[in-house]
Amino acid sequence: MLLIEENFDVKKLTSLKCGGKIKKVIFPTTEAEFKEALSLFPNAKVFGNLSNTLVSSYGYDGEVILTTKMSSFAFKDEYLTADCGVKGPKLSQAAAEEGLSGLEFMIAFPGTVGGEVFMNAGAHGQSISDIFVEALCWSKEKGFMTLTKEDMKFSYRTSICQSENIVILKAKFKLQKTTPEAIKAKMQENLDFRKAKQPNLATPNCGSVFRNPEGDSAGRLLESIGAKTFSINGAKVWERHANFIDNKNNATSTDILELMAKMQKSVKEKYNIKLKPEVRFLGGTDKREVELCKILFQE
C-alpha cells in the first residue's frame, strides 16, 4: 500500500537538518507504486533522499514524491542492478562483499544511487560514468524511458538528467572482479579523505555547495576570498573546507541562502566567475528566498 504522509516535517530527514512542513509526501517502494504516485499526484515534485537539497523553513505547499524507500538491489555475475533509493555506503559495502570493484567511492557519500547517477558522482579516480550501463528513468515531459551511457551525456558532476529534469528509478552497473584487499584499501582511502577534507556524515551539511568551475576548484576560490570566516546566524562556512556550509545552530533556509549568495558574490567580484550551486532548493513562498534563488541559480 502506497505510504502518504500529510504535513510532513522534513527537517529531520534532510542532511542540512533544515526545512519546514511539506503538504504531502509520498513514499513509493517499487516502480509500480511510483507509477501509482504519479497517477494520483501528477504535479508532484520528485526527489531522492534530500542529501543535496535545501528545503525552505517556510515549508512547501505541494506534493513531493521521495524515492528513498525504493531500495532493492541484486548482483548477477559482474553486473549490479539497484533501485534509486539504495544508499551509497550500503551498496559500496555489498559490492565489496561480492569481490566487485567500482563503487568504493560511494562508501563516504551520504547520497543514494539516483542522486549519484544524476550528478555523475565520483572520487579518487572512480566515477559513476565509468561503471554505468543503463538506467530506467522518468521525466514529466517524456514519461518512462531507458537511457544508455551514451544517452546520459555524462561529464564532470553532470548528466543529461540535470538539464532535462530526468529522475533515475533504477540503474545497472558493470563492476570488476578484484581482491578484497584492493577494495578495502580503496574504501579506506575514500573514508580517510572525507575525514580530512569534508564534514563527517553526522554534521548537518549538504556536501559541496558549489560546483567546481572548469579548470579550477570552488573550494580554492572560496578560501582565497576568506569564505571560511563567513557566517550568517546559525549558518557557517566550514572551517576546514570553504565549499561546505555547516548548520551550526538551527540555521533557517534563508540564513543558508544568504550565506550562499555572499559566497557567490565574493568570488564573482574578485575573479569574475559565477559559481553554480550544486545544492537544489525546494520552496518558493517567501519573497526574500525567491529573490535569493534568482540571484543564485540564474545563468
C-alpha positions as CSV (number, residue, x, y, z in Angstrom):
1,M,0.0,0.0,0.0
2,L,1.3,3.4,-1.0
3,L,2.6,5.4,2.0
4,I,1.3,9.0,2.1
5,E,2.2,11.5,4.8
6,E,0.5,14.8,5.3
7,N,2.0,18.0,6.8
8,F,5.3,16.1,6.8
9,D,8.0,17.7,9.0
10,V,11.1,17.3,6.7
11,K,13.7,18.9,9.0
12,K,15.0,15.6,10.5
13,L,15.1,13.9,7.1
14,T,17.3,16.5,5.3
15,S,21.1,16.3,5.6
16,L,21.2,20.0,6.4
17,K,18.6,19.4,9.3
18,C,16.7,22.4,8.0
19,G,13.2,22.7,6.5
20,G,9.5,23.2,7.3
21,K,6.5,21.1,6.6
22,I,5.6,19.7,3.2
23,K,1.9,19.5,2.5
24,K,2.0,15.9,1.3
25,V,4.9,13.4,0.9
26,I,4.5,10.1,-1.0
27,F,6.9,7.2,-0.4
28,P,6.8,4.6,-3.2
29,T,8.7,1.4,-2.6
30,T,8.5,-0.1,-6.1
31,E,8.3,1.0,-9.7
32,A,4.6,0.1,-9.7
33,E,4.0,2.3,-6.6
34,F,6.0,5.1,-8.3
35,K,3.6,4.9,-11.2
36,E,0.6,4.9,-8.9
37,A,2.0,8.0,-7.1
38,L,2.3,9.8,-10.4
39,S,-1.2,9.0,-11.4
40,L,-2.6,10.2,-8.0
41,F,-0.4,13.3,-7.9
42,P,0.7,14.3,-11.5
43,N,2.1,17.7,-10.3
44,A,4.3,16.3,-7.6
45,K,8.0,17.1,-7.5
46,V,10.3,14.1,-7.3
47,F,13.4,13.9,-5.0
48,G,15.7,11.2,-3.6
49,N,16.9,11.4,0.0
50,L,17.3,15.2,0.0
51,S,21.0,14.9,0.8
52,N,21.9,17.9,-1.5
53,T,18.6,19.7,-1.2
54,L,17.8,22.8,0.9
55,V,14.1,22.8,1.9
56,S,12.6,26.1,2.9
57,S,11.9,26.7,6.5
58,Y,8.6,28.0,5.4
59,G,7.7,24.6,4.1
60,Y,6.3,23.6,0.7
61,D,2.6,23.8,-0.1
62,G,2.5,20.9,-2.6
63,E,3.1,17.2,-3.2
64,V,6.6,15.6,-3.1
65,I,7.4,12.1,-4.1
66,L,10.5,10.8,-2.2
67,T,12.1,7.7,-3.6
68,T,14.2,6.8,-0.5
69,K,12.1,3.6,0.1
70,M,12.9,2.2,-3.4
71,S,15.8,0.2,-2.1
72,S,16.2,-3.2,-3.7
73,F,19.4,-4.3,-5.5
74,A,20.8,-7.5,-6.9
75,F,24.0,-8.9,-8.3
76,K,24.4,-11.1,-11.4
77,D,27.9,-12.1,-12.3
78,E,29.7,-8.7,-12.6
79,Y,26.5,-6.7,-13.1
80,L,24.6,-4.9,-10.4
81,T,21.1,-3.5,-10.7
82,A,20.0,-1.1,-7.9
83,D,16.9,1.0,-7.2
84,C,17.4,4.7,-6.9
85,G,16.9,4.8,-3.2
86,V,19.7,2.5,-2.2
87,K,22.2,4.4,-0.1
88,G,25.7,4.7,-1.4
89,P,27.6,3.3,1.6
90,K,25.3,0.2,1.8
91,L,25.8,-0.5,-1.9
92,S,29.6,0.0,-1.7
93,Q,29.9,-2.5,1.2
94,A,27.6,-5.0,-0.6
95,A,29.8,-4.8,-3.7
96,A,32.9,-5.3,-1.6
97,E,31.5,-8.5,-0.1
98,E,30.9,-9.8,-3.6
99,G,34.6,-9.0,-4.5
100,L,33.4,-6.4,-7.0
101,S,35.2,-3.1,-7.6
102,G,33.9,0.2,-8.9
103,L,31.8,1.5,-6.1
104,E,34.4,2.1,-3.4
105,F,34.0,5.9,-3.7
106,M,30.4,5.6,-2.5
107,I,31.4,4.4,0.9
108,A,32.0,8.1,2.0
109,F,28.9,9.6,0.3
110,P,25.6,10.2,2.1
111,G,23.6,10.1,-1.1
112,T,21.6,7.4,-2.9
113,V,22.0,5.7,-6.3
114,G,19.6,8.0,-8.0
115,G,21.5,11.1,-6.8
116,E,24.9,9.6,-7.6
117,V,23.9,8.9,-11.2
118,F,22.1,12.3,-11.5
119,M,25.3,14.2,-10.7
120,N,27.8,11.6,-12.0
121,A,29.4,11.3,-8.6
122,G,32.9,10.2,-8.1
123,A,36.2,10.5,-6.2
124,H,39.8,9.2,-6.3
125,G,39.7,8.2,-9.9
126,Q,36.3,6.5,-9.8
127,S,33.0,7.8,-11.1
128,I,29.5,6.6,-11.9
129,S,30.1,7.1,-15.6
130,D,33.0,4.5,-15.6
131,I,30.7,1.7,-14.5
132,F,27.3,2.8,-15.8
133,V,25.4,0.6,-18.3
134,E,21.8,1.9,-18.4
135,A,19.0,3.3,-16.2
136,L,15.3,3.2,-16.1
137,C,14.3,6.9,-15.9
138,W,11.2,9.1,-15.9
139,S,10.5,12.7,-16.8
140,K,7.3,14.7,-16.8
141,E,7.9,15.6,-20.5
142,K,8.9,12.1,-21.8
143,G,7.5,9.7,-19.3
144,F,9.3,6.4,-18.7
145,M,12.5,5.6,-20.7
146,T,15.7,3.6,-20.6
147,L,18.9,5.7,-21.0
148,T,22.2,4.2,-22.0
149,K,25.6,5.6,-21.1
150,E,25.7,7.5,-24.4
151,D,22.2,8.9,-23.7
152,M,23.3,10.2,-20.3
153,K,25.9,12.6,-21.7
154,F,28.0,12.3,-18.6
155,S,30.6,15.0,-17.9
156,Y,32.2,16.3,-14.7
157,R,29.5,16.1,-12.0
158,T,26.7,16.4,-14.6
159,S,24.4,14.3,-16.7
160,I,21.5,15.0,-19.1
161,C,19.3,14.3,-16.1
162,Q,20.1,17.8,-14.7
163,S,19.3,19.8,-17.8
164,E,16.2,17.8,-18.7
165,N,14.8,17.2,-15.2
166,I,15.0,13.4,-15.5
167,V,14.6,11.1,-12.5
168,I,16.5,7.9,-12.2
169,L,14.5,5.0,-10.9
170,K,16.8,2.0,-11.3
171,A,20.4,1.8,-12.6
172,K,22.6,-1.0,-13.9
173,F,26.3,-1.1,-13.5
174,K,29.2,-3.3,-14.6
175,L,31.8,-3.9,-11.9
176,Q,35.2,-5.6,-12.0
177,K,36.3,-8.7,-10.0
178,T,39.3,-7.9,-7.8
179,T,40.8,-8.8,-4.5
180,P,39.0,-7.9,-1.2
181,E,42.3,-6.3,0.0
182,A,42.4,-3.9,-3.0
183,I,38.7,-3.0,-2.5
184,K,39.2,-2.4,1.3
185,A,42.2,-0.2,0.6
186,K,40.3,1.9,-1.8
187,M,37.4,2.3,0.5
188,Q,39.6,3.3,3.4
189,E,41.3,5.9,1.1
190,N,37.9,7.5,0.5
191,L,37.0,7.4,4.2
192,D,40.3,9.0,5.2
193,F,39.9,11.7,2.5
194,R,36.4,12.6,3.7
195,K,37.5,12.7,7.3
196,A,40.4,15.0,6.5
197,K,38.7,17.2,3.9
198,Q,34.9,17.1,4.4
199,P,32.5,17.2,7.4
200,N,31.5,13.8,8.7
201,L,28.1,12.5,7.9
202,A,26.8,13.5,11.4
203,T,27.5,17.2,10.8
204,P,24.5,19.0,9.3
205,N,25.6,19.8,5.8
206,C,24.6,19.1,2.2
207,G,28.0,18.3,0.7
208,S,29.7,20.6,-1.8
209,V,27.8,23.9,-2.0
210,F,29.1,24.9,-5.5
211,R,30.3,23.0,-8.5
212,N,33.9,23.4,-9.5
213,P,34.2,25.8,-12.4
214,E,36.1,24.4,-15.4
215,G,39.8,24.2,-14.7
216,D,39.6,25.4,-11.1
217,S,38.3,24.5,-7.7
218,A,35.3,26.2,-6.0
219,G,37.0,25.4,-2.6
220,R,40.2,27.2,-3.7
221,L,38.4,30.2,-5.0
222,L,36.3,30.5,-1.8
223,E,39.2,30.0,0.5
224,S,41.2,32.8,-1.3
225,I,38.4,35.3,-0.6
226,G,38.3,34.4,3.1
227,A,35.0,32.5,2.9
228,K,35.9,30.3,5.9
229,T,35.2,33.3,8.1
230,F,31.7,33.8,6.7
231,S,28.6,33.1,8.8
232,I,25.0,34.3,8.9
233,N,23.1,33.5,12.1
234,G,23.3,29.7,12.6
235,A,24.8,29.0,9.2
236,K,28.6,29.0,8.9
237,V,31.2,28.1,6.2
238,W,33.0,25.0,7.5
239,E,36.4,25.9,9.0
240,R,38.3,23.1,7.2
241,H,36.9,23.5,3.7
242,A,35.4,26.7,2.2
243,N,32.9,24.9,-0.1
244,F,30.8,23.4,2.7
245,I,28.2,25.1,4.9
246,D,27.6,23.8,8.4
247,N,24.3,24.3,10.1
248,K,25.9,25.1,13.4
249,N,22.9,26.4,15.3
250,N,19.4,25.9,13.9
251,A,20.0,28.0,10.8
252,T,17.0,28.7,8.7
253,S,16.8,28.2,4.9
254,T,17.0,31.9,4.5
255,D,20.2,32.1,6.5
256,I,21.8,29.4,4.3
257,L,20.7,31.1,1.1
258,E,22.0,34.4,2.3
259,L,25.3,32.8,3.1
260,M,25.5,31.1,-0.3
261,A,24.7,34.4,-2.0
262,K,27.5,36.1,-0.1
263,M,30.0,33.3,-1.1
264,Q,29.0,33.5,-4.7
265,K,29.1,37.3,-4.9
266,S,32.5,37.5,-3.3
267,V,34.0,35.1,-5.8
268,K,32.3,37.0,-8.7
269,E,33.7,40.3,-7.5
270,K,37.3,39.1,-7.3
271,Y,37.5,36.6,-10.2
272,N,34.5,37.4,-12.4
273,I,33.5,33.8,-12.0
274,K,29.9,33.0,-11.1
275,L,29.9,29.7,-9.1
276,K,27.0,27.4,-9.9
277,P,25.2,25.9,-6.9
278,E,25.3,22.1,-6.5
279,V,22.6,22.4,-3.9
280,R,19.0,22.2,-5.0
281,F,16.2,24.2,-3.4
282,L,12.6,23.3,-2.6
283,G,10.3,26.2,-1.5
284,G,9.1,29.4,-3.1
285,T,6.6,31.1,-0.8
286,D,8.9,33.6,0.9
287,K,9.7,36.8,-1.0
288,R,13.4,37.1,0.1
289,E,14.1,33.4,-0.6
290,V,12.7,33.8,-4.1
291,E,14.9,36.9,-4.7
292,L,18.0,34.9,-3.4
293,C,17.2,31.9,-5.6
294,K,17.0,34.2,-8.7
295,I,20.5,35.5,-7.9
296,L,22.0,32.1,-7.1
297,F,20.5,29.9,-9.7
298,Q,20.1,32.1,-12.8
299,E,22.8,31.5,-15.5
